[in-house]
Amino acid sequence: MKKTTKEYIFENKDLGKYEFTLDTSTFEPTQTTVSIIHSSLPLINCDSKILDLGCGCGIVSIILSKLIKKNLHFFASDISESVEEIVQKNAMRHNVNIVVKRSNIFEAWSNQKFDLIINDISGVSDKVAEISPWFNNIACETGPGGDILVKRVINESTKHLKKGGKLVFPIISFSNEDEIIDSASKVFSSVKLLRKDFWPTPKEMHDHLPLLNTLKQSGLISFEEKFGTIIGHTSVFEASL
Ligand SMILES: C[S@@+](CC[C@H](N)C(=O)[O-])C[C@H]1O[C@@H](n2cnc3c(N)ncnc32)[C@H](O)[C@@H]1O
């Protein structure tokens, strides 16, 4: 059955204004999207083969393609059932080429290697996902520490990186940051923080402060309470073998 679509306008003073089509199973971009795009921009070289993992509507590949006028090769995947249709539609709208596949993590990319893997597969605690507005209809089988899928990406990415290749991945404060950094440090010889951005948490989540505090006390997530709001952050890392 055809899903209802909607138009989404993305606007950022440095990156520009873009329109995308989303449907009810497409993730709506957030501050983490912006952090990832900014972090990836300086890492892309001429002829780079790039995989956008957990691509949602294709926003990361599309904006990078538009901003970097080089001969790039974009590949994108997501577990969302309509990803191929939605990303192709958005790529055509913006006149860029993306090879898109529906895939659980790397499943559809066996034997393929990339210069840059940009991971944005769901990475917040599943307990937080339940009370957030971000994951209605969106897969988030991440466990209470939010680290299950990210750790799989970290471990499996070694098979999909070319020599000298890099993995870019965000860690969101609503996940077990220490556990994820520890996993990455075991696999990669270099794990470097590229940027850290703070953002106010959506209002819907404020009613769930007792749950958030319990998860924080267990060391599974972190956040700050400041200026009468809950502040989360996204840290973006670059890892190389
Ligand atoms: C935080 S969203 C990012 C979407 C997009 N990059 C953006 O910035 O708008 C996470 C994405 O990971 C996808 N996802 C969740 N589990 C997945 C899995 N096992 N394999 C592939 N993608 C997955 C979700 O469908 C969702 O689109």
The ligand as an SDF file (V2000), in Angstrom:
LIG
                    3D

 27 29  0  0  0  0  0  0  0  0999 V2000
   18.7960    8.8630   13.2450 C   0  0  0  0  0  0  0  0  0  0  0  0
   18.0030    8.2620   11.7800 S   0  0  0  0  0  0  0  0  0  0  0  0
   19.0410    9.0030   10.5640 C   0  0  0  0  0  0  0  0  0  0  0  0
   18.4120    9.2670    9.2360 C   0  0  0  0  0  0  0  0  0  0  0  0
   19.1600   10.2590    8.3290 C   0  0  0  0  0  0  0  0  0  0  0  0
   20.5620    9.9840    8.2390 N   0  0  0  0  0  0  0  0  0  0  0  0
   18.9220   11.6730    8.7590 C   0  0  0  0  0  0  0  0  0  0  0  0
   19.8720   12.3230    9.1870 O   0  0  0  0  0  0  0  0  0  0  0  0
   17.7880   12.1300    8.6570 O   0  0  0  0  0  0  0  0  0  0  0  0
   18.4520    6.5740   11.8700 C   0  0  0  0  0  0  0  0  0  0  0  0
   18.0930    5.7140   10.6890 C   0  0  0  0  0  0  0  0  0  0  0  0
   18.5990    4.3750   10.9080 O   0  0  0  0  0  0  0  0  0  0  0  0
   17.6900    3.4600   10.3430 C   0  0  0  0  0  0  0  0  0  0  0  0
   17.9110    2.1300   10.9240 N   0  0  0  0  0  0  0  0  0  0  0  0
   17.5060    1.6580   12.1310 C   0  0  0  0  0  0  0  0  0  0  0  0
   17.9040    0.3790   12.2800 N   0  0  0  0  0  0  0  0  0  0  0  0
   18.5990    0.0440   11.1690 C   0  0  0  0  0  0  0  0  0  0  0  0
   19.2700   -1.1410   10.7420 C   0  0  0  0  0  0  0  0  0  0  0  0
   19.2990   -2.2490   11.5050 N   0  0  0  0  0  0  0  0  0  0  0  0
   19.8750   -1.1360    9.5300 N   0  0  0  0  0  0  0  0  0  0  0  0
   19.8250   -0.0320    8.7420 C   0  0  0  0  0  0  0  0  0  0  0  0
   19.2020    1.1230    9.0840 N   0  0  0  0  0  0  0  0  0  0  0  0
   18.6070    1.1670   10.2990 C   0  0  0  0  0  0  0  0  0  0  0  0
   16.3190    4.0650   10.6340 C   0  0  0  0  0  0  0  0  0  0  0  0
   15.3490    3.5600    9.7640 O   0  0  0  0  0  0  0  0  0  0  0  0
   16.5940    5.5710   10.4560 C   0  0  0  0  0  0  0  0  0  0  0  0
   16.2820    6.0170    9.1660 O   0  0  0  0  0  0  0  0  0  0  0  0
  1  2  1  0
  2  3  1  0
  2 10  1  0
  3  4  1  0
  4  5  1  0
  5  6  1  0
  5  7  1  0
  7  8  2  0
  7  9  1  0
 10 11  1  0
 11 12  1  0
 11 26  1  0
 12 13  1  0
 13 14  1  0
 13 24  1  0
 14 15  1  0
 14 23  1  0
 15 16  2  0
 16 17  1  0
 17 18  1  0
 17 23  2  0
 18 19  1  0
 18 20  2  0
 20 21  1  0
 21 22  2  0
 22 23  1  0
 24 25  1  0
 24 26  1  0
 26 27  1  0
M  CHG  2   2   1   9  -1
M  END
$$$$
